[in-house]
Amino acid sequence: MNATGKLVIAIGALLGAAALSAAVVPGVPVLYYARFSVLTPPGPVEPPPEAFRLIPRLIQARHKVAKGEDIRSIAAAYGTDIRSLQSTNSNEFIFISRGGYIRVYNGKGLLYEVTAKGETLDGLARRYCGKGRDLKGFKVQIVEDNDLPPSALLVGHKFAKGDRVYLPSVYIDLDTYRMPLRTFGRISSRFGMRYHPILKRKIFHNGCDIPMPIGTPVYPSRSGTVVFAGWKGGYGNTVEVKHKDGSMCRYGHLSAVNVKVGDTVQKSRSLLGKVGSTGMSTGPHLHFEIITAAGKSVNPMAKIGKK
């Protein structure tokens, strides 16, 4: 090996040692973090918010929520916006717990995590391009913003499982209906006309019945405000949650109610109550009903994943 080669190796070793030292010593220079891209781990030390605002390239990390922080202040500190953090973390952050972690980064859009081996640039671009957006231009923007090689536009570029890909100006609408149970097996009585097992006649069923063991936790299908919590005739113990568009969800036959009128509840996170068999019921199940702002009951199963 000639002298030039040895010099290059020596310089590389010194730079590596300096970087490693900086990573474990307080007061790390902001520019140290410039080497981290959106596709690489955040490094051994969590980059400070100043790095996110000053460094032009995309960087990302996990942020530990401190006392007094909310989603608005965190977004401002890292130079992003609330919708980006909500989309990236799949969380509306109506509530945010001290000591918990959220994924932060300095872009505006979705920081997508590749969950399956072999996902491609073409596939992601088509899935998230959206109406009225030029697909080719969107792909170019993804390549540029993620520092991908230009050849990614010419060949079928594949991502590895666990990669994070920045999708600029892409936001996920989280304000949609989800199932109010973490797991369920079947629907025992669907929306529409049915023979009532207790009344012994055909009547219209305004919701769907989901049989589950007594005590199974029930969560909001969509975030909103509790407008009723208590006994409601044939529904037994019932919780009703009103959403910001005026629609409402009803959860009936509960064995226990864990909220009160006026409470703000978050989809899939706040415990409303537990499955029971109160009111006019032949066995433990959840009666789940969706009522529009105009007061019309609609098929709950047709609304899952939608507004």
C-alpha positions, -999 to 999 in steps of 0.1 A, spaced: 0 0 0 14 34 -9 17 64 13 -15 80 -1 -35 50 7 -22 48 43 -30 85 48 -66 80 36 -71 51 60 -56 71 89 -78 101 82 -109 78 80 -100 62 113 -96 96 130 -129 109 116 -147 77 127 -133 81 162 -143 117 164 -178 109 153 -181 81 179 -167 104 206 -192 132 197 -220 107 198 -215 100 235 -204 133 248 -229 161 258 -228 192 236 -226 174 203 -223 199 174 -254 202 154 -237 194 121 -227 160 135 -262 149 128 -261 160 91 -248 125 82 -281 108 92 -306 105 64 -343 96 66 -333 60 56 -308 55 84 -311 50 121 -310 83 141 -277 74 157 -265 67 193 -277 101 205 -311 117 199 -306 147 177 -317 180 194 -346 199 179 -321 226 167 -305 200 143 -339 193 127 -345 230 120 -310 238 108 -300 208 87 -315 209 52 -315 171 47 -341 149 63 -333 134 97 -355 114 121 -355 102 156 -376 91 186 -386 119 209 -394 112 246 -423 133 256 -415 156 285 -438 172 311 -458 201 297 -453 191 260 -481 186 236 -483 177 199 -483 213 188 -452 223 207 -433 191 196 -442 198 160 -430 234 162 -397 224 179 -388 199 152 -398 221 122 -427 199 111 -465 201 115 -491 183 135 -506 164 106 -472 149 97 -466 136 132 -501 122 134 -497 104 100 -463 91 107 -473 77 142 -508 67 132 -520 86 162 -543 116 165 -525 126 198 -557 138 214 -539 126 245 -501 125 248 -484 107 277 -453 120 295 -425 96 291 -438 80 259 -420 81 226 -431 94 192 -413 94 159 -402 129 149 -386 143 117 -381 176 99 -403 170 68 -439 177 61 -457 147 49 -457 110 58 -425 92 70 -435 58 59 -421 26 75 -417 -3 51 -434 -33 67 -430 -59 40 -399 -71 22 -398 -61 -15 -420 -29 -14 -411 -8 -44 -408 28 -52 -434 24 -80 -458 8 -56 -455 34 -29 -458 62 -54 -490 48 -69 -505 41 -35 -499 76 -21 -499 98 -52 -534 110 -48 -558 125 -73 -546 155 -93 -509 148 -85 -485 139 -113 -472 104 -106 -439 108 -125 -432 141 -107 -441 125 -73 -416 97 -79 -389 122 -88 -396 141 -56 -394 109 -35 -361 100 -50 -346 135 -44 -360 140 -9 -347 105 2 -313 108 -15 -320 77 -35 -298 71 -66 -312 85 -99 -313 49 -112 -342 43 -89 -364 60 -115 -352 36 -142 -352 2 -125 -376 -14 -101 -361 0 -69 -370 -21 -38 -369 -11 -2 -359 -33 27 -383 -41 56 -378 -14 83 -367 13 58 -383 47 64 -393 66 32 -403 102 33 -435 109 12 -437 147 8 -471 163 13 -488 130 20 -511 129 50 -532 100 64 -568 108 75 -570 92 109 -605 105 116 -623 73 103 -643 46 119 -626 15 133 -639 -16 151 -646 -8 187 -630 -41 198 -593 -50 196 -603 -85 183 -636 -101 174 -648 -134 158 -681 -128 141 -712 -106 138 -742 -124 153 -769 -100 141 -763 -76 113 -778 -42 103 -813 -44 88 -845 -63 93 -843 -93 116 -864 -115 139 -860 -102 174 -852 -131 198 -870 -115 227 -898 -95 211 -906 -125 188 -913 -104 158 -895 -88 128 -881 -54 135 -853 -32 120 -820 -36 137 -802 -2 138 -767 -16 144 -748 -48 146 -743 -72 175 -708 -86 182 -707 -115 206 -677 -114 230 -670 -126 266 -682 -104 294 -656 -79 304 -640 -75 270 -628 -39 267 -647 -16 244 -630 14 227 -642 43 206 -647 36 169 -639 72 163 -627 101 185 -652 125 200 -670 136 231 -692 114 254 -728 127 253 -745 99 271 -732 74 297 -756 53 317 -788 31 314 -808 35 282 -838 12 282 -834 -20 261 -798 -10 253 -789 -14 290 -756 3 300 -748 25 271 -722 50 260 -728 75 231 -699 94 216 -705 124 193 -679 132 166 -668 166 153 -690 162 121 -721 157 142 -724 119 138 -726 96 168 -716 61 178 -737 41 203 -723 12 224 -749 -9 242 -754 -38 266 -722 -29 285 -714 -46 318 -695 -15 330 -692 21 319 -658 38 323 -666 73 311 -689 102 319 -707 128 299 -683 155 287 -652 133 285 -631 136 254 -622 101 241 -597 89 215 -603 63 189 -590 28 198 -573 42 230 -598 54 256 -617 27 275 -654 33 272 -666 3 291 -668 -35 289 -689 -60 270 -719 -73 290 -755 -85 286 -775 -57 302 -809 -45 290 -828 -65 264 -801 -91 256 -800 -129 253 -762 -132 259 -730 -112 262 -723 -90 232 -717 -54 221 -744 -35 202 -725 -11 179 -745 16 161 -735 46 139 -760 75 136 -754 103 111 -756 140 119 -791 139 104 -802 112 129 -802 83 105 -787 49 115 -763 34 89 -746 0 85 -716 2 109 -697 -25 89 -699 -3 58 -683 26 76 -652 9 89 -622 27 75 -643 56 63 -659 87 76 
